[in-house]
Amino acid sequence: MKAFVVTEPLAYEVRDVAPPTADLGSVVVDVERVGVCGTDVDFFRGDMAYLQDGHAHFPMRLGHEWMGTVSAVGEGVASKWLGRRVTGDTMLGCGECRRCRAGHQHVCELRREVGIRGDFPGALAEQIAVPVTSLHALPDTIDDAAGALVEPGGSALRALLAADLDPGDRLLVLGPGTIGLLVALFAQARDIEVHVVGIDTATIDFARTLGLDGVWHDSHTPDLAWDAVVNASTDAASPAKALDLVEPSGRVVYVGLGSGTAAIDSNTLTLKDVTAVGILSASPALAETISLYASGAVDPRPLIGATIALEGVGDVLSGRRPPSAGPGPKIHVDPRT
């Protein structure tokens, strides 16, 4: 089968590789859509911390935002999964440690992460094998495009839930990328007043098409009382800015990861009596994200700028958008074209 493989920083191949098999407790999925995300770019550049601490190695196969159809099941897997349209959890805990037993498998010390950590092959290929325990079935009301946006949607929904807002409260989102805009769409669906701040003119212009309460350039952030601030930006200055902007006794949620160390002032955190929350994974919110997409409460598909073949992934990871791409920030891949 065809697979996109990063061989070393800034180098890649679309290879013919052996197809996966459905081993004990696992399934094989025919991959139909995969999202390219900022984590993939960090790996491609060689910047991702997992490469430095030994949790990931080249060559590697990326791709953790995916959906597809189960085409084979292994021993111990119910036959009902055959032919099911599914997506899957990225975080694969050991299942035995204290964190996993408490339902926190997404921070298991021994976890593997699909296409990210522990040399677990990702979904930028025609097929992927994953544990059946990681699967989430997709209803027919969720098409392939939305199905591949469940994983980033889960991270965004967790960020919004961590902000702990009520209808009518005011939220500021720093960073109008895929995660930031999904946070804003989930907030909008809950009647929360939501504003987004960005730097790039093109992404700001696109965000203004989504019907949000306010979209602003970073240099013109309005002086309003922000009940919560979600930092979905990779800019090193954003974490401190989020803390400065939030109302006393408010909440700051950090879901964006930058390539360097970003500092916040713990004295400011204390003196403002602010609650700060970090969000690593979509895992605890995948089922609710599917429900919100299926009901039509949130439609993530306008965020998709283009759907390309495996052969075009290298250009996207290098920062070159497809010439025919629309304004949405997310690029999808159909590995079977």
N, C-alpha and C positions, 0 to 999 in steps of 0.2 A: 504494500500500500504506500501511498505518498505521505510524507510527513515533512514539516518544516523543522529544521534542526539548526540551532545556533552552535557553531563549532568552536568559537572563541569570541572575545569581544569584537563586535563590528563585522563578524564573518558568519555566513550562514549558507545552507544548502537545502534545496527541496530534494529529499532522498527517497529512494525505494527502500522500505524497511519491512521486516517481518511483521505480519499482522498480529495483534494480541490474541490471547486465548482466555476463555472463561474458566478460571481456576476455582477452587473451592470457595464458595461464598461471594463470587464475583460475577459480573456480567460484561459482555462486550456491547458497546454502543456504536452505531453508525452515526458519526458526528455530522450535523447538518448546519450548525452555525457556531462560530467562536468569536468572542470579542477580543480585540487587542487593547491592552490597558497600560497604564503608566508603569506598573511593576514589570511588565514584559520589556518595556523600553529600558528600564534600569538594568535588567539582566543583559540585554543586548549590548549596552554600553560597557558592561563590566562593573557597574557601580553598586549593584545590590549587595547589601551587607552579608547575605547568606553565602555569597561566593568567598568572602574573606574569612568567615568563621567556619567554613567547611560543611555547611548544611546543603550546599548546591555545588555542582561541578559541571564543567563543559566536557563533552558536548551535552546539550540539553534540549528537550522539546518543551516549548512554552504552551500556554493556553489553559486558563482556568475559568473563563466565563463561557459556558458552552451549553448546548442542548443537542439532543439527537434521539434516535430510536433504538431500543434494545434489540439486538439481532442474535444473541446467544446467551445462555445462562449456564453457570457452572453448578457443580454438585452442591446441594443444600439450598439452592435458590428456587423459589416457587416459579412454576411455568407461567403464571399470570403476568410476569414481567415481559415476556416475549412480545414484541410489537408495541410496547408502551413507549410513548414519547416522554422523555425525562430530561431533567437537569440534575446536577449533582453538587454536593458539598465539596468545597476545595480542601477543607481541613479533615485529615484522617488521623484521629487519635489512636493510641495504643489500645484503648478500651479497658485497661486494667488499672491504671494509676488513680490516685486520689482525685485528680482534676477530671479525668474522664468519668469516673463513677459519680461525680457531682454534676455532670452534665456540661462540663467545660472542656470538652475534647478539643475545641479549637485553640486552646492554649496548652495542650499536652506537651510536655518537654520532648517526648519522643515522636511527636506527630510528623507525618508526611503531608505535604501540600501538593495537590495536583498541579503539575507544570511549574512548581516553585521550589519545593524543599524535599530533601530526602531522595532525590533522583527519581521521583515518580513522574513518568512521562505524561505530558500535557495533551490537550485536545487539538492542537494544530496538526491534525492528521485525519485520515479518512475514518479511523476507528480509535477508540480508547477503551481500556479495561479498567473498571472501578469496582470497589466493594458494593454489594447491593445495599448495605446499610447506609451508604452515602446518597442514595437516589431519592429524588422527589419527582413524583409523577406530574405531568403537565396536562391540564384539561384542554379540550379542543378550543376553548375560547381564548387560549394563549397561542399565538402563532409562533413560528420559528424565531422570528426577530425578537419578539418580546421574551421568549423562552431563554435566549442567550443573554438577556439583561436582568435575569432573576438574581444572579450572584452579585453584581454591583448594586442592584436594588436592595438586596438584603443588608449590605453595609450601610447604605444611605438610610434605610428605615431604622436600623439600630441607632444611627447617629441622631435621627429625629426623636426617637423614643427616649434617648438619653437626655435630650434637652428638656424633657418633662414639661411641655407646654400645654396650655388649654386653648380652646378656640378664642380668638380675639387677641391672644398674646402676640408679641412682635419678635420675629426671628431674623437674624442677619446671617447670611451664608457667605463666607469668604471663599471665592474660587468657583467660577462657572464652568468647570469641567463636568464630566459625566456624573461623578458622585455628588458634587455640589448641586447640580441641577435636579438630580433625582431627589435629594433632600428637599429641595424647594417644591417639587411636584407633590411629594408626600405631605408636606406641610400645607400646601394649598388645598389638598383633599380633606384636611382636617380643620379648615377654616381658620388657619393661623395666618396672621399677616406676615408675609415673607418678602425679604429684600435680598438681593444678591449683589456682591461687589466683585469686580474683576479688573484686570489690567489690559488685556488684549482687546482691541476694538472689535474685531470680528466675532469673538465669543460673546462680548457684551451685546452686540447687535442681535445675535441669535437668541440669547437669553430673553431679550425684550419681546420676542415673538411668542413667548410661552404664557403671557397673561399674568405675570407675577405682579405683586404690589409695587415693586420698585427694583430697578436694575441700574447700578451706578458704577462709574469709573472709580478706581481706588482713590484718586485725588479729590473726589467729590462725594465721599461718604457722608450721608446726611447726619446731622447731630440730633439723633433720636434716642429714646430710651430702649435699649435692646434687652429683652427679657432673657434671651439666650443667643449665643453666637456659636455657629458651627464652622470650624476651620477645615475646609476641604481643599485648601491650597497647598502647593508644594514649596511656596516661597518661604525662605528661612525667617523672614520678619513677621509672618502671619500669626504664629502662635502667640507672640507677645502682643500683637495688635488685637487679637481676639480678646485677650484678658483685659486690655486697656478699655475696650469698647463696651464690654458687657456691664449691665447694671449690677450694683451691689446686691448680693444675695441671689444673683442669677446663676446661669450655668454656661460653661464653655465646654464644647465637645470637639475633640481632636480626632479627625478621621483621615486627614491628608498627611502623607509621609514625604518629607523632603530628602534630598541626597546628603545633607549635612546635619550637624547638630543645631537644633533650634532651642533657644533658652527662653524660659519664662521666669518672672520674678516671684518667688514664693511669698515674699512680703506683701506684694500686691494682691496675690491670691488670698492671703489670710486677712489683710486689712479690709478687703472688699467682701469677705465672707462668701467667696465664690466656690461653687462646686465644679471641679474639672473632671472630665471623663474621657478616657481613651477608647477608641473602637478599632479593633484589629480585623475582625472577621464578620462575614455575613451569616455564619452558621445559625445562630439562634433565631434569625428572622426570615429564613428562606421560605418557610411555609406561609407566613403572613404576607410576604411579598407576592407569592403566587396567588393568594386569595385576592389581594388588592388589584393585581393585574387582571385576573379572571373576571372580576366584577365590573371592570371598567372604571373603577374609582381613580386609577392612575394608569395612563398610557405612556410608556417609556419610548415608544418607537420613533417619535419625532427627533430623538437625540442621535439617531443613526445617520451618519453622513454618507456612507457607501458600504457595499458588500463586495468583496474582492475574492480572488482565488489565492491559493497558497503562494503562488509565484509572486504575488504583489506584496507579501508581508514584509519582506526586507526593506522595501522602500518606505513603508509606513513606520517601521521601527527606526529608520534613519531620519524621520521627520518630514518625509515627502508625502503629502496627501494625494490620493488619486485625482487626476485632472477633472474627472466628472463628479467628484464628491460634492454633496450639499453642505450646508453650514453646520450640521450637527457634529458634536465632538467625537462620537463613537464610530470606529471603523469595525465592521464585521467581516468575517471570512467564511466562505463556503468551501470546505476542503474537498468537496466532491466534484467541483467544476474544473 
